[in-house]
């Protein structure tokens, strides 16, 4: 009788990595080209869906006496 998705179920998941080669500065002076040329940037991106989120407050912070609808 207890069937359904688990607490750690992530239905949608995307993981991507990238490498970006920065400019080599071919026309810069040799010292600047040696120090700042030829670098690479890389990264990793992870996006996923998560469990349902219920937002509720335990106290009436606005003091309006409004209640949640059943």
PQR file of N, CA, C, O and H, with PARSE charges and radii, in Angstrom:
ATOM      1  N   UNK A   1       0.807  -1.197   0.000 -0.4000 1.5000
ATOM      2  CA  UNK A   1       0.000   0.000   0.000 -0.0000 2.0000
ATOM      3  C   UNK A   1       0.855   1.267   0.000  0.5500 1.7000
ATOM      4  O   UNK A   1       0.359   2.339  -0.347 -0.5500 1.4000
ATOM      5  N   UNK A   2       2.112   1.164   0.378 -0.4000 1.5000
ATOM      6  CA  UNK A   2       2.982   2.338   0.404 -0.0000 2.0000
ATOM      7  C   UNK A   2       3.832   2.355  -0.855  0.5500 1.7000
ATOM      8  O   UNK A   2       4.985   1.925  -0.843 -0.5500 1.4000
ATOM      9  H   UNK A   2       2.514   0.293   0.660  0.4000 1.0000
ATOM     10  N   UNK A   3       3.261   2.851  -1.932 -0.4000 1.5000
ATOM     11  CA  UNK A   3       3.988   2.923  -3.194 -0.0000 2.0000
ATOM     12  C   UNK A   3       4.074   4.368  -3.638  0.5500 1.7000
ATOM     13  O   UNK A   3       3.168   5.160  -3.383 -0.5500 1.4000
ATOM     14  H   UNK A   3       2.325   3.201  -1.941  0.4000 1.0000
ATOM     15  N   UNK A   4       5.151   4.703  -4.293 -0.4000 1.5000
ATOM     16  CA  UNK A   4       5.336   6.049  -4.808 -0.0000 2.0000
ATOM     17  C   UNK A   4       6.810   6.345  -4.947  0.5500 1.7000
ATOM     18  O   UNK A   4       7.649   5.507  -4.617 -0.5500 1.4000
ATOM     19  H   UNK A   4       5.888   4.059  -4.501  0.4000 1.0000
ATOM     20  N   UNK A   5       7.135   7.533  -5.433 -0.4000 1.5000
ATOM     21  CA  UNK A   5       8.554   7.873  -5.595 -0.0000 2.0000
ATOM     22  C   UNK A   5       9.241   8.022  -4.241  0.5500 1.7000
ATOM     23  O   UNK A   5       8.616   8.402  -3.251 -0.5500 1.4000
ATOM     24  H   UNK A   5       6.453   8.214  -5.700  0.4000 1.0000
ATOM     25  N   UNK A   6      10.523   7.719  -4.217 -0.4000 1.5000
ATOM     26  CA  UNK A   6      11.282   7.817  -2.981 -0.0000 2.0000
ATOM     27  C   UNK A   6      11.595   9.283  -2.664  0.5500 1.7000
ATOM     28  O   UNK A   6      11.394  10.164  -3.500 -0.5500 1.4000
ATOM     29  H   UNK A   6      11.030   7.410  -5.021  0.4000 1.0000
ATOM     30  N   UNK A   7      12.081   9.524  -1.473 -0.4000 1.5000
ATOM     31  CA  UNK A   7      12.404  10.890  -1.053 -0.0000 2.0000
ATOM     32  C   UNK A   7      13.567  11.471  -1.847  0.5500 1.7000
ATOM     33  O   UNK A   7      13.685  12.691  -1.960 -0.5500 1.4000
ATOM     34  H   UNK A   7      12.244   8.808  -0.794  0.4000 1.0000
ATOM     35  N   UNK A   8      14.422  10.625  -2.395 -0.4000 1.5000
ATOM     36  CA  UNK A   8      15.579  11.128  -3.134 -0.0000 2.0000
ATOM     37  C   UNK A   8      15.414  10.978  -4.646  0.5500 1.7000
ATOM     38  O   UNK A   8      16.404  10.992  -5.378 -0.5500 1.4000
ATOM     39  H   UNK A   8      14.326   9.634  -2.304  0.4000 1.0000
ATOM     40  N   UNK A   9      14.178  10.836  -5.118 -0.4000 1.5000
ATOM     41  CA  UNK A   9      13.905  10.710  -6.551 -0.0000 2.0000
ATOM     42  C   UNK A   9      14.116  12.059  -7.240  0.5500 1.7000
ATOM     43  O   UNK A   9      13.501  13.054  -6.856 -0.5500 1.4000
ATOM     44  H   UNK A   9      13.374  10.824  -4.524  0.4000 1.0000
ATOM     45  N   UNK A  10      14.972  12.095  -8.240 -0.4000 1.5000
ATOM     46  CA  UNK A  10      15.166  13.293  -9.057 -0.0000 2.0000
ATOM     47  C   UNK A  10      14.818  12.915 -10.493  0.5500 1.7000
ATOM     48  O   UNK A  10      15.626  12.330 -11.213 -0.5500 1.4000
ATOM     49  H   UNK A  10      15.472  11.287  -8.551  0.4000 1.0000
ATOM     50  N   UNK A  11      13.608  13.261 -10.886 -0.4000 1.5000
ATOM     51  CA  UNK A  11      13.094  12.870 -12.190 -0.0000 2.0000
ATOM     52  C   UNK A  11      13.877  13.520 -13.323  0.5500 1.7000
ATOM     53  O   UNK A  11      14.201  12.863 -14.312 -0.5500 1.4000
ATOM     54  H   UNK A  11      12.952  13.736 -10.301  0.4000 1.0000
ATOM     55  N   UNK A  12      14.178  14.787 -13.186 -0.4000 1.5000
ATOM     56  CA  UNK A  12      14.899  15.514 -14.228 -0.0000 2.0000
ATOM     57  C   UNK A  12      16.280  15.871 -13.714  0.5500 1.7000
ATOM     58  O   UNK A  12      16.418  16.461 -12.642 -0.5500 1.4000
ATOM     59  H   UNK A  12      13.914  15.321 -12.382  0.4000 1.0000
ATOM     60  N   UNK A  13      17.304  15.516 -14.477 -0.4000 1.5000
ATOM     61  CA  UNK A  13      18.686  15.779 -14.059 -0.0000 2.0000
ATOM     62  C   UNK A  13      19.532  16.087 -15.286  0.5500 1.7000
ATOM     63  O   UNK A  13      19.505  15.340 -16.264 -0.5500 1.4000
ATOM     64  H   UNK A  13      17.192  15.037 -15.348  0.4000 1.0000
ATOM     65  N   UNK A  14      20.272  17.167 -15.239 -0.4000 1.5000
ATOM     66  CA  UNK A  14      21.168  17.567 -16.326 -0.0000 2.0000
ATOM     67  C   UNK A  14      22.517  17.908 -15.710  0.5500 1.7000
ATOM     68  O   UNK A  14      22.605  18.722 -14.790 -0.5500 1.4000
ATOM     69  H   UNK A  14      20.295  17.773 -14.444  0.4000 1.0000
ATOM     70  N   UNK A  15      23.555  17.282 -16.222 -0.4000 1.5000
ATOM     71  CA  UNK A  15      24.922  17.586 -15.796 -0.0000 2.0000
ATOM     72  C   UNK A  15      25.722  17.908 -17.053  0.5500 1.7000
ATOM     73  O   UNK A  15      25.737  17.127 -18.004 -0.5500 1.4000
ATOM     74  H   UNK A  15      23.484  16.620 -16.968  0.4000 1.0000
ATOM     75  N   UNK A  16      26.380  19.049 -17.053 -0.4000 1.5000
ATOM     76  CA  UNK A  16      27.149  19.472 -18.218 -0.0000 2.0000
ATOM     77  C   UNK A  16      28.490  20.037 -17.752  0.5500 1.7000
ATOM     78  O   UNK A  16      28.584  20.653 -16.690 -0.5500 1.4000
ATOM     79  H   UNK A  16      26.368  19.684 -16.280  0.4000 1.0000
ATOM     80  N   UNK A  17      29.507  19.819 -18.552 -0.4000 1.5000
ATOM     81  CA  UNK A  17      30.809  20.403 -18.268 -0.0000 2.0000
ATOM     82  C   UNK A  17      31.264  21.179 -19.497  0.5500 1.7000
ATOM     83  O   UNK A  17      30.823  20.910 -20.615 -0.5500 1.4000
ATOM     84  H   UNK A  17      29.430  19.319 -19.414  0.4000 1.0000
ATOM     85  N   UNK A  18      32.148  22.143 -19.277 -0.4000 1.5000
ATOM     86  CA  UNK A  18      32.634  22.949 -20.393 -0.0000 2.0000
ATOM     87  C   UNK A  18      34.095  23.311 -20.178  0.5500 1.7000
ATOM     88  O   UNK A  18      34.587  23.366 -19.050 -0.5500 1.4000
ATOM     89  H   UNK A  18      32.506  22.362 -18.369  0.4000 1.0000
ATOM     90  N   UNK A  19      34.773  23.555 -21.294 -0.4000 1.5000
ATOM     91  CA  UNK A  19      36.142  24.063 -21.288 -0.0000 2.0000
ATOM     92  C   UNK A  19      36.182  25.210 -22.282  0.5500 1.7000
ATOM     93  O   UNK A  19      35.782  25.049 -23.435 -0.5500 1.4000
ATOM     94  H   UNK A  19      34.374  23.510 -22.210  0.4000 1.0000
ATOM     95  N   UNK A  20      36.663  26.366 -21.843 -0.4000 1.5000
ATOM     96  CA  UNK A  20      36.718  27.553 -22.690 -0.0000 2.0000
ATOM     97  C   UNK A  20      38.166  28.009 -22.755  0.5500 1.7000
ATOM     98  O   UNK A  20      38.766  28.348 -21.735 -0.5500 1.4000
ATOM     99  H   UNK A  20      36.988  26.497 -20.907  0.4000 1.0000
ATOM    100  N   UNK A  21      38.721  28.017 -23.955 -0.4000 1.5000
ATOM    101  CA  UNK A  21      40.096  28.482 -24.143 -0.0000 2.0000
ATOM    102  C   UNK A  21      40.076  29.992 -24.330  0.5500 1.7000
ATOM    103  O   UNK A  21      39.437  30.506 -25.248 -0.5500 1.4000
ATOM    104  H   UNK A  21      38.233  27.742 -24.784  0.4000 1.0000
ATOM    105  N   UNK A  22      40.773  30.690 -23.463 -0.4000 1.5000
ATOM    106  CA  UNK A  22      40.851  32.137 -23.551 -0.0000 2.0000
ATOM    107  C   UNK A  22      41.807  32.525 -24.677  0.5500 1.7000
ATOM    108  O   UNK A  22      42.643  31.720 -25.087 -0.5500 1.4000
ATOM    109  H   UNK A  22      41.293  30.272 -22.717  0.4000 1.0000
ATOM    110  N   UNK A  23      41.686  33.758 -25.178 -0.4000 1.5000
ATOM    111  CA  UNK A  23      42.532  34.178 -26.298 -0.0000 2.0000
ATOM    112  C   UNK A  23      44.021  34.025 -25.982  0.5500 1.7000
ATOM    113  O   UNK A  23      44.441  34.195 -24.837 -0.5500 1.4000
ATOM    114  H   UNK A  23      41.007  34.412 -24.845  0.4000 1.0000
ATOM    115  N   UNK A  24      44.808  33.705 -27.001 -0.4000 1.5000
ATOM    116  CA  UNK A  24      46.243  33.482 -26.825 -0.0000 2.0000
ATOM    117  C   UNK A  24      47.049  34.774 -26.855  0.5500 1.7000
ATOM    118  O   UNK A  24      48.247  34.750 -26.571 -0.5500 1.4000
ATOM    119  H   UNK A  24      44.466  33.567 -27.931  0.4000 1.0000
ATOM    120  N   UNK A  25      46.437  35.881 -27.185 -0.4000 1.5000
ATOM    121  CA  UNK A  25      47.092  37.195 -27.229 -0.0000 2.0000
ATOM    122  C   UNK A  25      48.280  37.177 -28.176  0.5500 1.7000
ATOM    123  O   UNK A  25      49.391  37.539 -27.790 -0.5500 1.4000
ATOM    124  H   UNK A  25      45.464  35.900 -27.415  0.4000 1.0000
ATOM    125  N   UNK A  26      48.055  36.766 -29.387 -0.4000 1.5000
ATOM    126  CA  UNK A  26      49.128  36.624 -30.363 -0.0000 2.0000
ATOM    127  C   UNK A  26      49.793  37.952 -30.711  0.5500 1.7000
ATOM    128  O   UNK A  26      50.971  37.985 -31.068 -0.5500 1.4000
ATOM    129  H   UNK A  26      47.152  36.472 -29.700  0.4000 1.0000
ATOM    130  N   UNK A  27      49.039  39.050 -30.605 -0.4000 1.5000
ATOM    131  CA  UNK A  27      49.599  40.343 -31.000 -0.0000 2.0000
ATOM    132  C   UNK A  27      50.076  41.175 -29.810  0.5500 1.7000
ATOM    133  O   UNK A  27      50.463  42.329 -29.991 -0.5500 1.4000
ATOM    134  H   UNK A  27      48.082  39.024 -30.315  0.4000 1.0000
ATOM    135  N   UNK A  28      50.058  40.616 -28.599 -0.4000 1.5000
ATOM    136  CA  UNK A  28      50.530  41.338 -27.415 -0.0000 2.0000
ATOM    137  C   UNK A  28      52.053  41.203 -27.308  0.5500 1.7000
ATOM    138  O   UNK A  28      52.669  40.404 -28.013 -0.5500 1.4000
ATOM    139  H   UNK A  28      49.743  39.678 -28.452  0.4000 1.0000
ATOM    140  N   UNK A  29      52.649  42.006 -26.409 -0.4000 1.5000
ATOM    141  CA  UNK A  29      54.097  41.895 -26.251 -0.0000 2.0000
ATOM    142  C   UNK A  29      54.435  40.540 -25.622  0.5500 1.7000
ATOM    143  O   UNK A  29      53.580  39.946 -24.967 -0.5500 1.4000
ATOM    144  H   UNK A  29      52.149  42.655 -25.837  0.4000 1.0000
ATOM    145  N   UNK A  30      55.650  40.044 -25.803 -0.4000 1.5000
ATOM    146  CA  UNK A  30      56.010  38.687 -25.382 -0.0000 2.0000
ATOM    147  C   UNK A  30      55.841  38.418 -23.881  0.5500 1.7000
ATOM    148  O   UNK A  30      55.481  37.305 -23.497 -0.5500 1.4000
ATOM    149  H   UNK A  30      56.345  40.527 -26.336  0.4000 1.0000
ATOM    150  N   UNK A  31      56.089  39.398 -23.044 -0.4000 1.5000
ATOM    151  CA  UNK A  31      55.955  39.183 -21.603 -0.0000 2.0000
ATOM    152  C   UNK A  31      54.485  38.993 -21.225  0.5500 1.7000
ATOM    153  O   UNK A  31      54.147  38.068 -20.486 -0.5500 1.4000
ATOM    154  H   UNK A  31      56.381  40.302 -23.355  0.4000 1.0000
ATOM    155  N   UNK A  32      53.619  39.860 -21.728 -0.4000 1.5000
ATOM    156  CA  UNK A  32      52.187  39.748 -21.455 -0.0000 2.0000
ATOM    157  C   UNK A  32      51.636  38.445 -22.032  0.5500 1.7000
ATOM    158  O   UNK A  32      50.806  37.786 -21.406 -0.5500 1.4000
ATOM    159  H   UNK A  32      53.893  40.611 -22.328  0.4000 1.0000
ATOM    160  N   UNK A  33      52.092  38.083 -23.205 -0.4000 1.5000
ATOM    161  CA  UNK A  33      51.640  36.835 -23.829 -0.0000 2.0000
ATOM    162  C   UNK A  33      52.041  35.631 -22.985  0.5500 1.7000
ATOM    163  O   UNK A  33      51.274  34.675 -22.870 -0.5500 1.4000
ATOM    164  H   UNK A  33      52.766  38.618 -23.714  0.4000 1.0000
ATOM    165  N   UNK A  34      53.245  35.665 -22.389 -0.4000 1.5000
ATOM    166  CA  UNK A  34      53.726  34.565 -21.552 -0.0000 2.0000
ATOM    167  C   UNK A  34      52.912  34.439 -20.258  0.5500 1.7000
ATOM    168  O   UNK A  34      52.604  33.334 -19.812 -0.5500 1.4000
ATOM    169  H   UNK A  34      53.868  36.442 -22.482  0.4000 1.0000
ATOM    170  N   UNK A  35      52.567  35.590 -19.664 -0.4000 1.5000
ATOM    171  CA  UNK A  35      51.871  35.599 -18.373 -0.0000 2.0000
ATOM    172  C   UNK A  35      50.377  35.364 -18.527  0.5500 1.7000
ATOM    173  O   UNK A  35      49.796  34.567 -17.790 -0.5500 1.4000
ATOM    174  H   UNK A  35      52.817  36.488 -20.027  0.4000 1.0000
ATOM    175  N   UNK A  36      49.748  36.050 -19.476 -0.4000 1.5000
ATOM    176  CA  UNK A  36      48.282  36.034 -19.547 -0.0000 2.0000
ATOM    177  C   UNK A  36      47.727  35.241 -20.726  0.5500 1.7000
ATOM    178  O   UNK A  36      46.509  35.108 -20.842 -0.5500 1.4000
ATOM    179  H   UNK A  36      50.220  36.697 -20.075  0.4000 1.0000
ATOM    180  N   UNK A  37      48.561  34.721 -21.586 -0.4000 1.5000
ATOM    181  CA  UNK A  37      48.055  33.999 -22.753 -0.0000 2.0000
ATOM    182  C   UNK A  37      47.978  32.507 -22.536  0.5500 1.7000
ATOM    183  O   UNK A  37      48.732  31.953 -21.736 -0.5500 1.4000
ATOM    184  H   UNK A  37      49.551  34.829 -21.491  0.4000 1.0000
ATOM    185  N   UNK A  38      47.074  31.850 -23.238 -0.4000 1.5000
ATOM    186  CA  UNK A  38      46.983  30.403 -23.218 -0.0000 2.0000
ATOM    187  C   UNK A  38      46.241  29.797 -22.036  0.5500 1.7000
ATOM    188  O   UNK A  38      46.363  28.597 -21.791 -0.5500 1.4000
ATOM    189  H   UNK A  38      46.461  32.301 -23.887  0.4000 1.0000
ATOM    190  N   UNK A  39      45.478  30.590 -21.301 -0.4000 1.5000
ATOM    191  CA  UNK A  39      44.739  30.062 -20.160 -0.0000 2.0000
ATOM    192  C   UNK A  39      43.454  29.385 -20.624  0.5500 1.7000
ATOM    193  O   UNK A  39      42.958  29.652 -21.719 -0.5500 1.4000
ATOM    194  H   UNK A  39      45.379  31.564 -21.500  0.4000 1.0000
ATOM    195  N   UNK A  40      42.926  28.512 -19.784 -0.4000 1.5000
ATOM    196  CA  UNK A  40      41.640  27.859 -20.030 -0.0000 2.0000
ATOM    197  C   UNK A  40      40.768  28.011 -18.795  0.5500 1.7000
ATOM    198  O   UNK A  40      41.261  28.047 -17.667 -0.5500 1.4000
ATOM    199  H   UNK A  40      43.328  28.296 -18.894  0.4000 1.0000
ATOM    200  N   UNK A  41      39.462  28.099 -19.026 -0.4000 1.5000
ATOM    201  CA  UNK A  41      38.494  28.086 -17.933 -0.0000 2.0000
ATOM    202  C   UNK A  41      37.633  26.854 -18.110  0.5500 1.7000
ATOM    203  O   UNK A  41      37.278  26.501 -19.234 -0.5500 1.4000
ATOM    204  H   UNK A  41      39.061  28.069 -19.942  0.4000 1.0000
ATOM    205  N   UNK A  42      37.296  26.199 -17.018 -0.4000 1.5000
ATOM    206  CA  UNK A  42      36.431  25.033 -17.101 -0.0000 2.0000
ATOM    207  C   UNK A  42      35.423  25.082 -15.966  0.5500 1.7000
ATOM    208  O   UNK A  42      35.627  25.766 -14.964 -0.5500 1.4000
ATOM    209  H   UNK A  42      37.585  26.486 -16.105  0.4000 1.0000
ATOM    210  N   UNK A  43      34.343  24.352 -16.138 -0.4000 1.5000
ATOM    211  CA  UNK A  43      33.323  24.343 -15.106 -0.0000 2.0000
ATOM    212  C   UNK A  43      32.405  23.150 -15.241  0.5500 1.7000
ATOM    213  O   UNK A  43      32.453  22.404 -16.219 -0.5500 1.4000
ATOM    214  H   UNK A  43      34.178  23.796 -16.953  0.4000 1.0000
ATOM    215  N   UNK A  44      31.580  22.994 -14.247 -0.4000 1.5000
ATOM    216  CA  UNK A  44      30.625  21.904 -14.185 -0.0000 2.0000
ATOM    217  C   UNK A  44      29.300  22.487 -13.711  0.5500 1.7000
ATOM    218  O   UNK A  44      29.254  23.224 -12.727 -0.5500 1.4000
ATOM    219  H   UNK A  44      31.541  23.600 -13.452  0.4000 1.0000
ATOM    220  N   UNK A  45      28.226  22.152 -14.416 -0.4000 1.5000
ATOM    221  CA  UNK A  45      26.893  22.637 -14.075 -0.0000 2.0000
ATOM    222  C   UNK A  45      26.011  21.429 -13.812  0.5500 1.7000
ATOM    223  O   UNK A  45      25.973  20.498 -14.617 -0.5500 1.4000
ATOM    224  H   UNK A  45      28.263  21.553 -15.215  0.4000 1.0000
ATOM    225  N   UNK A  46      25.303  21.436 -12.692 -0.4000 1.5000
ATOM    226  CA  UNK A  46      24.370  20.355 -12.355 -0.0000 2.0000
ATOM    227  C   UNK A  46      23.024  20.971 -12.020  0.5500 1.7000
ATOM    228  O   UNK A  46      22.915  21.775 -11.094 -0.5500 1.4000
ATOM    229  H   UNK A  46      25.334  22.192 -12.038  0.4000 1.0000
ATOM    230  N   UNK A  47      22.001  20.596 -12.769 -0.4000 1.5000
ATOM    231  CA  UNK A  47      20.637  21.058 -12.538 -0.0000 2.0000
ATOM    232  C   UNK A  47      19.757  19.841 -12.332  0.5500 1.7000
ATOM    233  O   UNK A  47      19.895  18.844 -13.041 -0.5500 1.4000
ATOM    234  H   UNK A  47      22.089  19.943 -13.522  0.4000 1.0000
ATOM    235  N   UNK A  48      18.859  19.915 -11.369 -0.4000 1.5000
ATOM    236  CA  UNK A  48      17.975  18.781 -11.139 -0.0000 2.0000
ATOM    237  C   UNK A  48      16.688  19.250 -10.487  0.5500 1.7000
ATOM    238  O   UNK A  48      16.645  20.275  -9.807 -0.5500 1.4000
ATOM    239  H   UNK A  48      18.747  20.725 -10.793  0.4000 1.0000
ATOM    240  N   UNK A  49      15.643  18.469 -10.714 -0.4000 1.5000
ATOM    241  CA  UNK A  49      14.392  18.728 -10.022 -0.0000 2.0000
ATOM    242  C   UNK A  49      14.479  18.099  -8.642  0.5500 1.7000
ATOM    243  O   UNK A  49      15.303  17.215  -8.410 -0.5500 1.4000
ATOM    244  H   UNK A  49      15.678  17.636 -11.266  0.4000 1.0000
ATOM    245  N   UNK A  50      13.666  18.535  -7.764 -0.4000 1.5000
ATOM    246  CA  UNK A  50      13.728  18.012  -6.411 -0.0000 2.0000
ATOM    247  C   UNK A  50      12.358  17.606  -5.919  0.5500 1.7000
ATOM    248  O   UNK A  50      11.392  17.598  -6.683 -0.5500 1.4000
ATOM    249  H   UNK A  50      12.997  19.253  -7.953  0.4000 1.0000
ATOM    250  N   UNK A  51      12.274  17.276  -4.669 -0.4000 1.5000
ATOM    251  CA  UNK A  51      10.986  16.883  -4.107 -0.0000 2.0000
ATOM    252  C   UNK A  51      10.052  18.079  -4.023  0.5500 1.7000
ATOM    253  O   UNK A  51      10.513  19.219  -4.069 -0.5500 1.4000
ATOM    254  H   UNK A  51      13.059  17.283  -4.049  0.4000 1.0000
ATOM    255  N   UNK A  52       8.762  17.850  -3.901 -0.4000 1.5000
ATOM    256  CA  UNK A  52       7.830  18.967  -3.753 -0.0000 2.0000
ATOM    257  C   UNK A  52       8.175  19.803  -2.525  0.5500 1.7000
ATOM    258  O   UNK A  52       8.646  19.279  -1.516 -0.5500 1.4000
ATOM    259  H   UNK A  52       8.387  16.924  -3.864  0.4000 1.0000
ATOM    260  N   UNK A  53       7.941  21.073  -2.619 -0.4000 1.5000
ATOM    261  CA  UNK A  53       8.289  21.990  -1.546 -0.0000 2.0000
ATOM    262  C   UNK A  53       7.019  22.634  -1.020  0.5500 1.7000
ATOM    263  O   UNK A  53       6.253  23.211  -1.792 -0.5500 1.4000
ATOM    264  H   UNK A  53       7.558  21.499  -3.439  0.4000 1.0000
ATOM    265  N   UNK A  54       6.790  22.547   0.254 -0.4000 1.5000
ATOM    266  CA  UNK A  54       5.655  23.190   0.891 -0.0000 2.0000
ATOM    267  C   UNK A  54       6.188  24.294   1.787  0.5500 1.7000
ATOM    268  O   UNK A  54       6.956  24.047   2.716 -0.5500 1.4000
ATOM    269  H   UNK A  54       7.413  22.078   0.881  0.4000 1.0000
ATOM    270  N   UNK A  55       5.769  25.509   1.491 -0.4000 1.5000
ATOM    271  CA  UNK A  55       6.220  26.651   2.272 -0.0000 2.0000
ATOM    272  C   UNK A  55       5.101  27.029   3.235  0.5500 1.7000
ATOM    273  O   UNK A  55       3.979  27.311   2.815 -0.5500 1.4000
ATOM    274  H   UNK A  55       5.145  25.710   0.735  0.4000 1.0000
ATOM    275  N   UNK A  56       5.406  27.033   4.493 -0.4000 1.5000
ATOM    276  CA  UNK A  56       4.418  27.432   5.497 -0.0000 2.0000
ATOM    277  C   UNK A  56       5.150  28.070   6.666  0.5500 1.7000
ATOM    278  O   UNK A  56       6.322  27.793   6.920 -0.5500 1.4000
ATOM    279  H   UNK A  56       6.318  26.804   4.833  0.4000 1.0000
ATOM    280  N   UNK A  57       4.441  28.913   7.354 -0.4000 1.5000
ATOM    281  CA  UNK A  57       5.012  29.560   8.526 -0.0000 2.0000
ATOM    282  C   UNK A  57       4.235  29.095   9.750  0.5500 1.7000
ATOM    283  O   UNK A  57       3.022  28.900   9.673 -0.5500 1.4000
ATOM    284  H   UNK A  57       3.489  29.138   7.148  0.4000 1.0000
ATOM    285  N   UNK A  58       4.899  28.918  10.851 -0.4000 1.5000
ATOM    286  CA  UNK A  58       4.251  28.461  12.061 -0.0000 2.0000
ATOM    287  C   UNK A  58       3.613  29.587  12.853  0.5500 1.7000
ATOM    288  O   UNK A  58       2.862  29.343  13.798 -0.5500 1.4000
ATOM    289  H   UNK A  58       5.885  29.076  10.913  0.4000 1.0000
ATOM    290  N   UNK A  59       3.908  30.813  12.471 -0.4000 1.5000
ATOM    291  CA  UNK A  59       3.412  31.955  13.218 -0.0000 2.0000
ATOM    292  C   UNK A  59       2.913  33.003  12.233  0.5500 1.7000
ATOM    293  O   UNK A  59       3.475  33.152  11.148 -0.5500 1.4000
ATOM    294  H   UNK A  59       4.518  31.012  11.704  0.4000 1.0000
ATOM    295  N   UNK A  60       1.868  33.727  12.599 -0.4000 1.5000
ATOM    296  CA  UNK A  60       1.320  34.788  11.749 -0.0000 2.0000
ATOM    297  C   UNK A  60       2.220  36.018  11.868  0.5500 1.7000
ATOM    298  O   UNK A  60       1.978  36.898  12.693 -0.5500 1.4000
ATOM    299  H   UNK A  60       1.411  33.606  13.481  0.4000 1.0000
ATOM    300  N   UNK A  61       3.260  36.066  11.035 -0.4000 1.5000
ATOM    301  CA  UNK A  61       4.244  37.148  11.110 -0.0000 2.0000
ATOM    302  C   UNK A  61       3.634  38.504  10.740  0.5500 1.7000
ATOM    303  O   UNK A  61       4.049  39.531  11.276 -0.5500 1.4000
ATOM    304  H   UNK A  61       3.457  35.351  10.365  0.4000 1.0000
ATOM    305  N   UNK A  62       2.642  38.518   9.819 -0.4000 1.5000
ATOM    306  CA  UNK A  62       2.060  39.779   9.375 -0.0000 2.0000
ATOM    307  C   UNK A  62       0.956  40.277  10.299  0.5500 1.7000
ATOM    308  O   UNK A  62       0.488  41.408  10.160 -0.5500 1.4000
ATOM    309  H   UNK A  62       2.304  37.683   9.384  0.4000 1.0000
ATOM    310  N   UNK A  63       0.539  39.436  11.240 -0.4000 1.5000
ATOM    311  CA  UNK A  63      -0.514  39.751  12.206 -0.0000 2.0000
ATOM    312  C   UNK A  63      -1.812  40.177  11.520  0.5500 1.7000
ATOM    313  O   UNK A  63      -2.477  41.119  11.951 -0.5500 1.4000
ATOM    314  H   UNK A  63       0.919  38.518  11.353  0.4000 1.0000
ATOM    315  N   UNK A  64      -2.164  39.459  10.432 -0.4000 1.5000
ATOM    316  CA  UNK A  64      -3.400  39.739   9.707 -0.0000 2.0000
ATOM    317  C   UNK A  64      -4.482  38.715  10.007  0.5500 1.7000
ATOM    318  O   UNK A  64      -5.603  38.847   9.515 -0.5500 1.4000
ATOM    319  H   UNK A  64      -1.624  38.693  10.082  0.4000 1.0000
ATOM    320  N   UNK A  65      -4.172  37.693  10.806 -0.4000 1.5000
ATOM    321  CA  UNK A  65      -5.108  36.628  11.166 -0.0000 2.0000
ATOM    322  C   UNK A  65      -5.613  35.858   9.951  0.5500 1.7000
ATOM    323  O   UNK A  65      -6.705  35.292   9.990 -0.5500 1.4000
ATOM    324  H   UNK A  65      -3.262  37.586  11.206  0.4000 1.0000
ATOM    325  N   UNK A  66      -4.822  35.829   8.862 -0.4000 1.5000
ATOM    326  CA  UNK A  66      -5.183  35.045   7.693 -0.0000 2.0000
ATOM    327  C   UNK A  66      -4.719  33.616   7.925  0.5500 1.7000
ATOM    328  O   UNK A  66      -3.650  33.390   8.494 -0.5500 1.4000
ATOM    329  H   UNK A  66      -3.935  36.289   8.831  0.4000 1.0000
ATOM    330  N   UNK A  67      -5.516  32.654   7.487 -0.4000 1.5000
ATOM    331  CA  UNK A  67      -5.165  31.253   7.648 -0.0000 2.0000
ATOM    332  C   UNK A  67      -5.031  30.610   6.273  0.5500 1.7000
ATOM    333  O   UNK A  67      -5.590  31.088   5.287 -0.5500 1.4000
ATOM    334  H   UNK A  67      -6.384  32.837   7.025  0.4000 1.0000
ATOM    335  N   UNK A  68      -4.280  29.520   6.232 -0.4000 1.5000
ATOM    336  CA  UNK A  68      -4.133  28.776   4.984 -0.0000 2.0000
ATOM    337  C   UNK A  68      -5.452  28.117   4.642  0.5500 1.7000
ATOM    338  O   UNK A  68      -6.180  27.668   5.527 -0.5500 1.4000
ATOM    339  H   UNK A  68      -3.826  29.131   7.034  0.4000 1.0000
ATOM    340  N   UNK A  69      -5.760  28.060   3.353 -0.4000 1.5000
ATOM    341  CA  UNK A  69      -6.978  27.368   2.902 -0.0000 2.0000
ATOM    342  C   UNK A  69      -6.749  25.867   3.020  0.5500 1.7000
ATOM    343  O   UNK A  69      -5.647  25.389   2.751 -0.5500 1.4000
ATOM    344  H   UNK A  69      -5.168  28.426   2.634  0.4000 1.0000
ATOM    345  N   UNK A  70      -7.776  25.117   3.420 -0.4000 1.5000
ATOM    346  CA  UNK A  70      -7.602  23.654   3.564 -0.0000 2.0000
ATOM    347  C   UNK A  70      -7.411  22.969   2.253  0.5500 1.7000
ATOM    348  O   UNK A  70      -7.253  21.749   2.211 -0.5500 1.4000
ATOM    349  H   UNK A  70      -8.671  25.506   3.639  0.4000 1.0000
TER
END
